Amino acid sequence: MSVKIYLYSRCGTCVKAVKFLEANNIEFSSIPVREQTPTKNELLQMLNCYDGNVKKLFNTSGQDYRALGLGKQLPDMALEDQLALLMGNGNLVKRPFLLFGEQAIVGFKEETWKEFFSL
């Protein structure tokens, strides 16, 4: 089973994640998150892996997140509206955004990924 990873090519964390996958001979397909955002089903899958904490799916350190004032708005926003934001703007999606079967993980920390892939 291949890994699906949404990333931004100029993101240092995404570059590290790709190097990790390559070094560990993990097959993957990469998708440019700015051009093709995760689907609603993929977002829901990720949300399920983070116990419904939708904030984990947002790139909270990104300019778009700050410019839209989402730090204050998200807590009162309906889930459907939050998902629509993520599907409409790849800059808002935390990256790398990785899907592997029924499992999913966002961000990259080598130790966490080693556990995730049982390495």
NORWO-V726760 format. One record per residue. N is the residue number from 0. RES is the residue in one letter. SS is DSSP state (H for helix, E for strand, - for the rest). NEAR is the number of other ideal C-beta (glycine too) atoms within 8 Angstrom. D_LAST is the distance of its C-alpha to the last C-alpha in Angstrom with 2 decimals. Layout:
n:N res:RES ss:SS near:NEAR d_last:D_LAST
n:N res:RES ss:SS near:NEAR d_last:D_LAST
//
This chain:
n:0 res:M ss:- near:4 d_last:16.05
n:1 res:S ss:- near:6 d_last:16.06
n:2 res:V ss:E near:12 d_last:15.10
n:3 res:K ss:E near:10 d_last:18.23
n:4 res:I ss:E near:15 d_last:18.35
n:5 res:Y ss:E near:16 d_last:21.59
n:6 res:L ss:E near:15 d_last:22.14
n:7 res:Y ss:- near:10 d_last:24.99
n:8 res:S ss:- near:7 d_last:25.14
n:9 res:R ss:- near:3 d_last:26.82
n:10 res:C ss:- near:10 d_last:24.30
n:11 res:G ss:H near:5 d_last:22.47
n:12 res:T ss:H near:10 d_last:19.57
n:13 res:C ss:H near:13 d_last:19.31
n:14 res:V ss:H near:9 d_last:19.46
n:15 res:K ss:H near:10 d_last:16.52
n:16 res:A ss:H near:14 d_last:14.49
n:17 res:V ss:H near:13 d_last:15.69
n:18 res:K ss:H near:8 d_last:14.91
n:19 res:F ss:H near:11 d_last:11.24
n:20 res:L ss:H near:11 d_last:11.27
n:21 res:E ss:H near:8 d_last:13.41
n:22 res:A ss:H near:6 d_last:11.61
n:23 res:N ss:- near:8 d_last:8.50
n:24 res:N ss:- near:5 d_last:11.23
n:25 res:I ss:- near:8 d_last:10.92
n:26 res:E ss:- near:5 d_last:14.54
n:27 res:F ss:E near:10 d_last:16.27
n:28 res:S ss:E near:7 d_last:19.83
n:29 res:S ss:E near:8 d_last:21.05
n:30 res:I ss:E near:9 d_last:24.03
n:31 res:P ss:E near:11 d_last:26.27
n:32 res:V ss:- near:14 d_last:26.51
n:33 res:R ss:- near:6 d_last:29.98
n:34 res:E ss:- near:5 d_last:31.40
n:35 res:Q ss:- near:7 d_last:29.65
n:36 res:T ss:- near:11 d_last:28.58
n:37 res:P ss:- near:11 d_last:26.41
n:38 res:T ss:- near:7 d_last:28.56
n:39 res:K ss:H near:7 d_last:29.77
n:40 res:N ss:H near:6 d_last:27.64
n:41 res:E ss:H near:11 d_last:24.46
n:42 res:L ss:H near:13 d_last:25.58
n:43 res:L ss:H near:9 d_last:26.31
n:44 res:Q ss:H near:11 d_last:22.88
n:45 res:M ss:H near:15 d_last:21.34
n:46 res:L ss:H near:11 d_last:24.07
n:47 res:N ss:H near:9 d_last:23.21
n:48 res:C ss:H near:9 d_last:19.60
n:49 res:Y ss:- near:11 d_last:21.26
n:50 res:D ss:- near:5 d_last:23.89
n:51 res:G ss:- near:6 d_last:26.63
n:52 res:N ss:- near:7 d_last:26.41
n:53 res:V ss:H near:12 d_last:27.60
n:54 res:K ss:H near:7 d_last:27.80
n:55 res:K ss:H near:9 d_last:23.99
n:56 res:L ss:H near:13 d_last:24.54
n:57 res:F ss:E near:14 d_last:27.12
n:58 res:N ss:- near:11 d_last:26.89
n:59 res:T ss:- near:9 d_last:28.99
n:60 res:S ss:- near:4 d_last:29.30
n:61 res:G ss:- near:9 d_last:30.69
n:62 res:Q ss:H near:6 d_last:34.37
n:63 res:D ss:H near:10 d_last:35.02
n:64 res:Y ss:H near:14 d_last:33.74
n:65 res:R ss:H near:9 d_last:36.06
n:66 res:A ss:H near:6 d_last:38.93
n:67 res:L ss:- near:8 d_last:39.00
n:68 res:G ss:- near:7 d_last:38.99
n:69 res:L ss:H near:12 d_last:36.22
n:70 res:G ss:H near:8 d_last:35.31
n:71 res:K ss:H near:6 d_last:38.63
n:72 res:Q ss:H near:9 d_last:38.86
n:73 res:L ss:H near:11 d_last:35.57
n:74 res:P ss:H near:5 d_last:36.25
n:75 res:D ss:H near:4 d_last:39.47
n:76 res:M ss:- near:8 d_last:38.32
n:77 res:A ss:- near:5 d_last:37.81
n:78 res:L ss:H near:7 d_last:34.35
n:79 res:E ss:H near:6 d_last:35.81
n:80 res:D ss:H near:8 d_last:37.08
n:81 res:Q ss:H near:12 d_last:33.79
n:82 res:L ss:H near:12 d_last:32.03
n:83 res:A ss:H near:8 d_last:34.93
n:84 res:L ss:H near:11 d_last:34.43
n:85 res:L ss:H near:14 d_last:30.78
n:86 res:M ss:H near:10 d_last:31.78
n:87 res:G ss:H near:6 d_last:34.68
n:88 res:N ss:- near:9 d_last:33.16
n:89 res:G ss:H near:12 d_last:29.78
n:90 res:N ss:H near:10 d_last:30.25
n:91 res:L ss:H near:12 d_last:29.94
n:92 res:V ss:E near:15 d_last:26.46
n:93 res:K ss:- near:10 d_last:23.62
n:94 res:R ss:- near:14 d_last:21.32
n:95 res:P ss:- near:14 d_last:18.96
n:96 res:F ss:E near:16 d_last:19.29
n:97 res:L ss:E near:12 d_last:16.48
n:98 res:L ss:E near:12 d_last:16.98
n:99 res:F ss:E near:11 d_last:14.80
n:100 res:G ss:- near:5 d_last:16.94
n:101 res:E ss:- near:4 d_last:18.16
n:102 res:Q ss:E near:8 d_last:15.47
n:103 res:A ss:E near:13 d_last:16.11
n:104 res:I ss:E near:10 d_last:15.45
n:105 res:V ss:E near:12 d_last:17.78
n:106 res:G ss:- near:9 d_last:17.67
n:107 res:F ss:- near:11 d_last:14.96
n:108 res:K ss:- near:6 d_last:13.48
n:109 res:E ss:H near:8 d_last:10.51
n:110 res:E ss:H near:6 d_last:9.37
n:111 res:T ss:H near:10 d_last:10.12
n:112 res:W ss:H near:13 d_last:8.32
n:113 res:K ss:H near:8 d_last:4.90
n:114 res:E ss:H near:7 d_last:6.25
n:115 res:F ss:H near:9 d_last:7.88
n:116 res:F ss:- near:9 d_last:5.55
n:117 res:S ss:- near:4 d_last:3.80
n:118 res:L ss:- near:5 d_last:0.00
//
